[in-house]
Amino acid sequence: MLEPWVHVMSPLHGSAIDGKKLVVLTGPSGVELEHLAEYMASSSKSKVRVLKYENYLEEVSGGIGGIIGVLVNALQPRHDQFSKFFEAAEHLVEDAKNTNADVIALVAHSYYYRSHHLIPNPGLERILRLWRPRALVVAIDDYYHGLDRIARRVEEKKTPPLSDILDPNDYLTWRALTIFHSLVLGRLFNSQVIVLALKHRRLNVRRLSRLLFDDAPMKTFYLSHHITIPRKEASAEGIPLREHWLVREIEDLKTELLQSCKNLILYEPTAIDELIPGDDFPISRIVDQDNRWPHYDTPDYASFNYPLDIEEDILGKLTSLKLNKEYAEYLANRIKAQIPPRDLKMIEQSQGVIAYKPVYEGKTSEGMSAEIPFAVANDKTVIIYGAKEKGINELGLFKQSLSIVYEDVDHLKTALGC
């Protein structure tokens, strides 16, 4: 039997104002930041207050229409182009000082989209200069669900109509900029940055809340596994992806580990799944629960509509574009380019990696072949699970891993200290 050798994650640190800790939740529009923050606050044992920066910006600028004016003004080189951003930031910090909460969960976009521009939020940096956060959580979701929520809000007149095109490529840029801007802020203010996809299981989100808000001891692992091969096999067999035996096995493993290991956070690469090929087309025209990697036990802080017709439900409502082959190829390339840095970031924020069946019927995974060396190079614990020793030894890539766990899930749970 293996001895437990994975230790809990150390508490995070940040400066406090009047003893209050600050956790920032940011992301592009369409990720239901405020709902996520409220859900995480309700999962905490501490007294958490959620403060939304945009409410303060609306207040100082005279309403939602005033915010649009502030954003347009930010594009003009005037002496007061950022004054409202700063004023809103100072009002928020003052309110935070006067609340009796232990933790402030600050909801704030780091970028806004207007007039074909992505406009950085100078108010967020002002707040962080006054109050260093313990962590920045970057909430992300699949581009199609993010844009679907934006389109529905426009239709329901809950947000002003867009005066310009917001297409999937713009949204991917917005999401990537938000992540990288958060990494810059994290480096500037010595704060951890955590990328959190909305489709992570509720136990993961609740436990992350306990780690950030309550300093609860947690172990954080990234589950690395094959994605492309089972997807191709399911398509060839004409079955829903969720019914492929390997997909079921992976999802069952997640369930067992999270239920058995009470202080485990398991980051899931398939919580974002956008590179869904179509029949003789670069991406699928329709995203549904048959061709997307399944996500189970997801918190109810956001809606995930299925099926979605990319041309009709996304492009048709937010742009004048058509989903022709050239556009689809460009979009597929943009999606593919964002996968490695996002997944490697999730490894960076983890203590280690569980590599599940790295050799599948004699085949290796392009993603896993990058993820394992990255983890080893960054001194992460690497556990190989569900693989034969012979196959591993033939794959020199994995020889530096710190432990190998074979077929027994009880051995894996012991190694994780469950």
Phi, psi and omega per residue, in radians:
M1 nan 2.538 3.123
L2 -1.479 2.522 3.071
E3 -1.496 2.535 3.065
P4 -1.082 2.143 -3.134
W5 -2.292 0.162 3.086
V6 -1.729 2.080 -3.076
H7 -1.636 2.800 -3.108
V8 -1.270 2.717 -3.132
M9 -1.257 2.381 3.126
S10 -1.176 2.580 3.073
P11 -1.014 2.575 3.117
L12 -1.457 2.804 -3.094
H13 -2.282 2.551 3.057
G14 -2.829 2.786 3.141
S15 -1.277 2.599 -3.120
A16 -2.010 2.611 3.001
I17 -1.882 2.096 -3.093
D18 0.914 0.660 3.102
G19 1.386 0.043 -3.109
K20 -1.653 2.364 3.089
K21 -1.582 2.647 3.141
L22 -2.077 2.224 2.988
V23 -2.146 2.225 -3.103
V24 -1.750 2.319 2.997
L25 -2.023 2.099 -3.110
T26 -2.309 3.010 -3.127
G27 2.813 2.961 3.065
P28 -1.244 2.975 3.027
S29 -1.080 2.740 3.083
G30 1.579 0.071 3.141
V31 -1.928 0.180 3.039
E32 0.935 0.930 -3.070
L33 -1.003 -0.766 -3.079
E34 -1.162 -0.708 3.108
H35 -1.124 -0.705 3.089
L36 -1.068 -0.784 -3.124
A37 -1.089 -0.744 3.124
E38 -1.125 -0.679 3.120
Y39 -1.132 -0.776 3.136
M40 -1.146 -0.681 3.120
A41 -1.090 -0.683 -3.128
S42 -1.228 -0.311 3.126
S43 -1.521 -0.124 -3.062
S44 -1.632 2.681 3.042
K45 -1.597 -0.142 3.106
S46 -1.522 2.915 3.061
K47 -1.519 1.885 -3.040
V48 -1.966 2.341 3.029
R49 -2.033 2.297 3.113
V50 -1.633 2.177 3.075
L51 -2.098 2.232 -3.116
K52 -1.801 2.057 -3.085
Y53 -1.030 -0.715 -3.072
E54 -1.105 -0.436 3.044
N55 -1.140 -0.678 3.111
Y56 -1.245 -0.654 3.105
L57 -1.139 -0.674 3.092
E58 -1.126 -0.691 -3.117
E59 -1.125 -0.804 -3.078
V60 -1.358 -0.296 -3.103
S61 -1.821 0.006 3.035
G62 1.507 0.621 3.070
G63 1.870 3.106 -3.090
I64 -1.112 -0.618 3.072
G65 -1.124 -0.600 3.107
G66 -1.165 -0.592 3.097
I67 -1.077 -0.727 3.112
I68 -1.045 -0.734 3.100
G69 -1.100 -0.683 3.111
V70 -1.098 -0.711 3.139
L71 -1.170 -0.739 3.102
V72 -1.121 -0.704 3.117
N73 -1.092 -0.572 -3.125
A74 -1.142 -0.350 3.127
L75 -1.461 -0.109 -3.085
Q76 -1.854 2.353 -3.113
P77 -1.333 1.356 3.131
R78 -2.052 2.769 -3.085
H79 -1.139 -0.433 -3.089
D80 -1.908 0.382 -2.984
Q81 -1.148 -0.375 -3.136
F82 -1.999 0.138 -2.985
S83 -1.096 -0.689 -3.137
K84 -1.171 -0.636 3.085
F85 -1.040 -0.803 -3.105
F86 -1.190 -0.694 -3.141
E87 -1.082 -0.773 3.121
A88 -1.090 -0.702 -3.139
A89 -1.083 -0.771 -3.102
E90 -1.193 -0.616 3.078
H91 -1.118 -0.728 -3.127
L92 -1.110 -0.800 -3.132
V93 -1.093 -0.666 3.125
E94 -1.129 -0.729 3.095
D95 -1.130 -0.669 3.141
A96 -1.100 -0.678 3.124
K97 -1.093 -0.580 -3.018
N98 -1.569 -0.100 3.122
T99 -1.472 2.737 3.139
N100 -1.680 0.305 3.127
A101 -1.300 2.716 3.044
D102 -1.473 -0.560 -3.058
V103 -2.319 2.398 3.002
I104 -1.834 2.130 3.017
A105 -1.707 1.809 -3.078
L106 -1.564 2.106 3.072
V107 -1.747 2.130 -3.122
A108 -2.779 2.291 2.996
H109 -1.259 2.460 3.064
S110 -1.593 -0.280 3.051
Y111 -2.417 2.574 3.011
Y112 -2.080 2.675 -3.138
Y113 -1.985 2.114 3.108
R114 -2.779 2.457 3.057
S115 0.914 0.798 3.124
H116 1.098 0.338 3.133
H117 -2.120 2.556 2.905
L118 -1.751 1.984 -2.975
I119 -1.828 2.045 3.116
P120 -1.143 2.613 -3.111
N121 -1.613 1.754 -3.134
P122 -1.206 -0.337 3.125
G123 -1.174 -0.571 3.141
L124 -1.145 -0.771 3.117
E125 -1.135 -0.625 3.101
R126 -1.059 -0.764 3.123
I127 -1.071 -0.775 -3.077
L128 -1.207 -0.466 3.064
R129 -1.245 -0.497 3.102
L130 -1.483 -0.398 -2.955
W131 -2.717 1.765 -3.071
R132 -1.269 2.221 -3.082
P133 -1.406 2.716 3.019
R134 -1.345 -0.495 3.126
A135 -2.827 2.668 2.971
L136 -2.012 2.132 3.119
V137 -1.794 2.110 3.129
V138 -1.749 1.898 -3.133
A139 -1.508 2.291 -3.136
I140 -2.382 2.808 3.061
D141 -2.621 2.958 3.064
D142 -0.977 2.453 -3.080
Y143 -0.983 -0.628 -3.053
Y144 -1.210 -0.602 3.098
H145 -1.372 -0.625 3.057
G146 -1.049 -0.830 -3.133
L147 -1.229 -0.584 3.091
D148 -1.078 -0.723 3.128
R149 -1.174 -0.694 3.101
I150 -1.089 -0.785 -3.124
A151 -1.083 -0.705 -3.139
R152 -1.214 -0.602 3.096
R153 -1.166 -0.663 3.091
V154 -1.129 -0.786 3.137
E155 -1.070 -0.655 -3.116
E156 -1.498 0.102 3.127
K157 1.013 0.540 3.062
K158 -1.555 -0.147 3.078
T159 -2.547 2.604 -3.130
P160 -1.068 2.555 3.107
P161 -1.079 2.514 3.115
L162 -1.224 2.383 3.129
S163 -1.581 -0.001 -3.103
D164 -2.624 2.991 -3.095
I165 -1.216 2.354 2.956
L166 -2.210 1.696 -3.060
D167 -1.841 3.010 -3.099
P168 -0.959 -0.635 3.136
N169 -1.150 -0.716 3.054
D170 -1.059 -0.725 -3.102
Y171 -1.148 -0.706 3.096
L172 -1.083 -0.687 3.092
T173 -1.120 -0.763 3.132
W174 -1.019 -0.813 -3.123
R175 -1.123 -0.796 -3.129
A176 -1.120 -0.739 3.118
L177 -1.082 -0.680 3.134
T178 -1.087 -0.749 3.125
I179 -1.119 -0.864 -3.069
F180 -1.213 -0.612 3.069
H181 -1.116 -0.677 3.103
S182 -1.141 -0.652 3.084
L183 -1.104 -0.667 3.093
V184 -1.126 -0.810 3.133
L185 -1.100 -0.687 3.106
G186 -1.060 -0.713 3.113
R187 -1.198 -0.719 -3.120
L188 -1.110 -0.687 -3.025
F189 -1.908 0.237 3.062
N190 0.929 0.872 -3.117
S191 -2.166 2.533 3.106
Q192 -1.274 2.529 3.087
V193 -1.992 2.243 -3.117
I194 -2.144 2.124 3.048
V195 -1.552 2.179 -3.090
L196 -2.239 1.945 3.050
A197 -1.380 2.462 -3.044
L198 -1.094 -0.449 -3.046
K199 -1.523 0.224 2.958
H200 -1.136 2.642 -3.132
R201 -1.142 2.681 -3.031
R202 -1.072 -0.595 3.112
L203 -1.093 -0.642 3.085
N204 -1.114 -0.764 -3.100
V205 -1.193 -0.732 3.124
R206 -1.101 -0.746 -3.116
R207 -1.222 -0.603 3.041
L208 -1.095 -0.677 3.079
S209 -1.041 -0.784 3.141
R210 -1.106 -0.671 3.110
L211 -1.130 -0.819 -3.033
L212 -1.340 -0.727 -3.012
F213 -1.609 -0.539 -2.996
D214 -1.997 -0.036 -3.049
D215 1.050 0.507 3.121
A216 -1.219 2.414 -3.135
P217 -1.209 2.253 -3.127
M218 -2.399 2.689 2.984
K219 -1.912 2.355 -3.050
T220 -2.114 2.157 -3.137
F221 -2.332 2.622 3.051
Y222 -1.835 2.289 3.132
L223 -1.681 1.908 -3.129
S224 -1.682 2.284 -3.091
H225 -2.791 2.941 3.090
H226 -1.181 2.465 3.072
I227 -2.217 -0.847 -3.037
T228 -1.150 -0.770 -3.061
I229 -1.117 -0.887 3.101
P230 -1.077 -0.546 3.106
R231 -1.133 -0.774 3.119
K232 -1.128 -0.719 -3.128
E233 -1.161 -0.711 3.118
A234 -1.107 -0.720 3.103
S235 -1.099 -0.762 -3.133
A236 -1.138 -0.582 -3.131
E237 -1.471 -0.176 -3.131
G238 1.230 0.563 3.135
I239 -2.049 2.704 3.039
P240 -1.035 2.533 -3.109
L241 -0.986 -0.666 -3.097
R242 -1.124 -0.307 -3.118
E243 -1.619 -0.094 3.083
H244 -1.160 2.414 -3.016
W245 -1.051 -0.646 -3.112
L246 -1.257 -0.649 3.090
V247 -1.091 -0.786 3.108
R248 -1.068 -0.714 -3.126
E249 -1.104 -0.759 -3.137
I250 -1.125 -0.798 -3.124
E251 -1.169 -0.648 3.077
D252 -1.125 -0.649 3.104
L253 -1.108 -0.755 3.088
K254 -0.991 -0.821 -3.117
T255 -1.044 -0.825 -3.094
E256 -1.135 -0.750 -3.124
L257 -1.141 -0.762 -3.103
L258 -1.202 -0.591 3.125
Q259 -1.331 -0.579 -3.098
S260 -1.473 -0.594 -3.069
C261 -1.783 1.725 -2.970
K262 -1.263 -0.234 3.114
N263 -2.145 0.609 -3.139
L264 -1.842 2.296 2.938
I265 -1.902 2.185 -3.046
L266 -2.048 1.865 3.133
Y267 -1.365 2.310 -3.000
E268 -1.980 2.029 3.132
P269 -1.090 -0.504 -3.101
T270 -1.440 0.074 2.997
A271 -1.142 -0.324 2.894
I272 -2.053 2.175 -3.137
D273 -2.494 1.695 -3.036
E274 -2.102 -0.389 -3.080
L275 -1.519 1.240 -3.082
I276 -1.808 1.854 -3.069
P277 -1.221 2.616 3.060
G278 -1.798 3.123 3.076
D279 -1.339 1.934 -3.117
D280 0.956 0.613 -3.132
F281 -2.581 2.519 -3.053
P282 -1.020 -0.651 3.082
I283 -2.350 2.724 3.115
S284 -1.205 2.380 3.097
R285 -1.245 -0.477 -3.131
I286 -2.079 2.293 3.009
V287 -1.861 2.113 3.116
D288 -2.446 -3.107 -3.070
Q289 -1.354 -0.031 3.050
D290 -1.562 -0.549 -3.081
N291 -1.906 -0.185 3.036
R292 -1.546 2.546 3.061
W293 -1.020 2.328 -3.039
P294 -1.139 2.559 3.004
H295 -2.267 2.236 -3.031
Y296 -2.087 2.702 3.023
D297 0.943 0.735 -3.131
T298 -1.457 2.375 3.102
P299 -0.999 2.748 -3.064
D300 -1.629 0.489 3.119
Y301 -1.374 -0.143 3.138
A302 -2.590 2.672 3.089
S303 -1.662 2.506 3.118
F304 -2.181 1.573 -3.073
N305 -1.293 2.364 3.013
Y306 -2.401 2.582 -0.182
P307 -1.365 2.829 3.055
L308 -2.127 2.211 3.043
D309 -1.591 1.960 -3.023
I310 -1.008 -0.723 -3.117
E311 -1.281 -0.805 -3.048
E312 -1.385 -0.820 -3.024
D313 -1.474 -0.424 -3.094
I314 -1.908 -1.206 -3.088
L315 -1.071 -0.728 -3.072
G316 -1.162 -0.481 -3.099
K317 -1.622 -0.418 -3.043
L318 -2.053 -0.155 -3.092
T319 -2.555 3.136 3.006
S320 -1.912 0.293 -3.063
L321 -1.471 2.752 3.044
K322 -2.021 2.615 -3.124
L323 -1.507 1.246 3.064
N324 -1.482 3.038 -3.026
K325 -1.142 -0.663 -3.124
E326 -1.121 -0.784 3.124
Y327 -1.129 -0.727 -3.125
A328 -1.099 -0.682 3.103
E329 -1.119 -0.752 3.123
Y330 -1.097 -0.766 3.139
L331 -1.119 -0.741 3.135
A332 -1.072 -0.707 3.125
N333 -1.157 -0.660 3.100
R334 -1.141 -0.756 3.124
I335 -1.069 -0.830 -3.101
K336 -1.073 -0.652 -3.110
A337 -1.166 -0.445 -3.092
Q338 -1.509 -0.248 -3.065
I339 -1.137 -0.937 -3.067
P340 -1.030 -0.873 -3.117
P341 -1.109 -0.591 3.126
R342 -1.184 -0.815 -3.121
D343 -1.182 -0.669 3.106
L344 -1.162 -0.560 3.067
K345 -1.120 -0.699 3.119
M346 -1.152 -0.565 3.043
I347 -1.194 -0.758 -3.134
E348 -1.014 -0.619 -3.101
Q349 -1.515 0.050 3.134
S350 -1.839 2.823 3.023
Q351 -1.392 -0.443 -3.103
G352 -2.933 -3.068 -3.084
V353 -2.244 2.350 2.927
I354 -1.775 1.969 -3.125
A355 -1.699 1.951 -3.034
Y356 -1.710 2.105 3.138
K357 0.820 1.072 -3.112
P358 -1.072 -0.475 3.057
V359 -1.952 1.933 -3.081
Y360 -1.974 1.898 -3.115
E361 0.894 0.788 3.099
G362 1.388 0.039 -3.089
K363 -1.977 2.506 3.055
T364 -1.785 2.900 -3.135
S365 -1.803 2.363 3.108
E366 -1.053 -0.736 -3.138
G367 -1.154 -0.833 -3.132
M368 -1.126 -0.568 3.140
S369 -1.166 -0.356 3.046
A370 -1.653 -0.609 -3.021
E371 -1.238 -0.730 -3.081
I372 -1.160 -0.861 3.094
P373 -1.053 -0.631 3.101
F374 -1.083 -0.777 3.134
A375 -1.089 -0.780 3.134
V376 -1.090 -0.782 -3.122
A377 -1.100 -0.446 -3.124
N378 -1.809 0.395 3.028
D379 1.033 0.622 3.071
K380 -1.583 2.584 3.005
T381 -1.189 2.361 3.106
V382 -2.183 2.171 3.097
I383 -2.012 2.178 3.065
I384 -1.670 2.173 -3.104
Y385 -2.254 2.500 3.070
G386 1.318 0.578 -3.100
A387 -2.396 2.574 3.085
K388 -1.410 2.544 -3.107
E389 -1.019 -0.710 -3.100
K390 -1.066 -0.795 -3.126
G391 -1.103 -0.666 3.124
I392 -1.165 -0.781 -3.099
N393 -1.112 -0.549 3.113
E394 -1.271 -0.321 -3.111
L395 -1.796 1.559 -3.043
G396 -0.959 -0.374 -3.134
L397 -0.930 -0.598 -2.994
F398 -1.776 0.107 -3.021
K399 -1.167 -0.403 -3.080
Q400 -1.532 -0.026 -3.089
S401 -1.091 2.656 -2.992
L402 -1.391 -0.357 3.140
S403 -2.740 2.633 3.039
I404 -2.160 2.177 3.097
V405 -2.008 2.255 -3.030
Y406 -1.500 -2.213 -2.932
E407 -1.517 -0.251 -2.996
D408 -1.513 2.048 -3.118
V409 -1.173 -0.468 3.100
D410 -1.142 -0.619 3.064
H411 -1.121 -0.693 3.117
L412 -1.095 -0.803 -3.128
K413 -1.143 -0.595 3.074
T414 -1.140 -0.755 3.121
A415 -1.067 -0.578 3.115
L416 -1.427 -0.103 3.128
G417 1.337 0.460 -3.125
C418 -1.320 nan nan
